[in-house]
């Protein structure tokens, strides 16, 4: 535990508060930032840590002040922040730790709950994310974990709005497959995972229909990933950028389309599968074509869905007999009433025609299409 004299401060004499702007000591494995310091025998409460900007992308530890003072942080493994910190801005706090001599993963404890901005907070730092929790009110994670090695998935709070470049250039070594949920309020994820590397398979679910996720995985490498999103959202093929290891799936969307059923060939069921997410309920309606359009068959597929399962690929099978011959459409609808996708298939039964032919004649098959009259089917007998 460092003495408060090991830190370098900027003082506010009016409010008797202090901001940590550098470090002059030789850190042990565990370093605790003090909650109070003194100046001219007066006690000052430590309420802030130096944050960086685009023109000065350094934080309160790895910066010119620390370098000029001879601060040694090479052995640092864990940093504990005091409850007295009330800052809302943690931009660049731990940035460039690797370049500053940090050799092992830094475990940061007690990030202030008051933080709302964490732009490039851990950029190019060596970080241990075990038991890591983001503050509950943070809104901006632009570049927050860029260039780091991620050893676990970081849960994104519902408060977050911006994740542009958040994990750009990061290396993901999770050790297992994963599911990662991005909250509905996230509005922008431009190049969020660009140039990243993945050692594990996983699924990333995006719950905002209108988020800008341009080039989300641009130039990323590694195991195949799935992006799950609303079908009628802004998530399009160009979202992936130049990535070769990511594909888009849609909530409630068809993973396997239903194929035609040929009763004469012994088929009796139409099978299809969909991707479900319990945060995005979907209902399915089976319609049959009639003279006036499609009508609801009353076939209830929705009772077979178990919404207690977080994510699932659900397979349905609909059984038919001769009374079911016709054309069908399966519609998917979100709970807000939006009908966004459908799949069509036919139930048919080939028929053998036997005739006595006393002389040379010509047969043709003329189907009556939708009651509009007979037309030549061009089927040669």
C-alpha positions, 0 to 999 in steps of 0.5 A: 500500500503506497503512502499518499506522498508517493502520488503527485496531486493537483490541489483545489485550495477553495474546496480542499480537494485533490486530483491525482496527476502522477506517481513518484514511488515504486509500486508493489503488486497492490497499490491503493490510491489514498482518499486523503492527502495533506498540503501545508498541514491541511487535509485534502480529500482525493476526489478525482484522477487526471483524465486524458483528451485527444490532444493529451491521451494519458491518464493519471499513472502513465504520463510525463509527470510520472516519467519525470518523477521516476515513478516505477509501476512495473510490478503493479498487479492490482489498483484499488480506488477509494470511495472518495472519487466522485469523477464522472470522467475516466477518459484514458485513465489507464491508457498505454500501460503496456508502453509504460512498463506494465508487464502483468494484467492490471486488476482495477477495483472499485471504479466509481459509480459516478462515471459516465464517460470511459473513452479509451480508459484501458486503451493499450493497457494490460488488464485483468478483467476477472470480476470486472464490473462496469459502473452502472451509469456509464454512457460512453465506452468509445475505444474503452478496451481497444488494444487490450487482451480480453480474458472474459466478457464484460457485461454492458450496462443498460446505461451505455449509448456509444460503443464506437471502437470499444474493442477495436484491435482487442484480442479475445481469449475467453477459453469457451464459447460465449453469448454477449448481449448489447443493450437496447439503448446502445445507439452506435457501434461503429467499428466496435470490434474492428481488427479484433482477434477471436479464439472462441466461437460466440454470439453477440445480440444487438437489441437496438433496431436503429443502432449504427453498427457500420463495419462492426467486425471490419478486418477481424480474425479468428473463430466464426461469430454470429451477430443477432439482430432485428430483421427490420433493423439497420443491421445489414450485410455491410455491417460485417465490413471485410470480416470473414468470420461473422454472419448475421442471424435474425431474432425469430428468423428462419435458420432452415426454410420449409421444403415442399411436402410430396405426399405421393413420395411418402412425405408427411411433414413440413419441417423448418427451424428458427432462431429464438431469443427470450428478449425478443418474443416472436409469434408464428402464423400458418396460412393456407392459400385460398381463392381470396388470398391466404387464410389462417389455418389455426395451427398453433406453433407458439405453444411449443416455444419455451421462452425460459430458454435464453437462446435456442434454435427451435425446429417445428414439424407440421404433419399433413394428409390428403386433406392438407394439399395446397400452398402455405405461408408461415409468417413471423411477427414481433410482439409489436405487431410487425410482420417482417418475414415469411416462408412458403411451401406446398403440400402436393400429391402426384396423381396417376391418370389411366386412359384407354387410347383407341387411336392417336390423340393428344392430351394436355393438362390445364390447371384452373389457377385461382379460379381464373380459368384454365390455362395450358400447363405445357406438361407433355403426356 
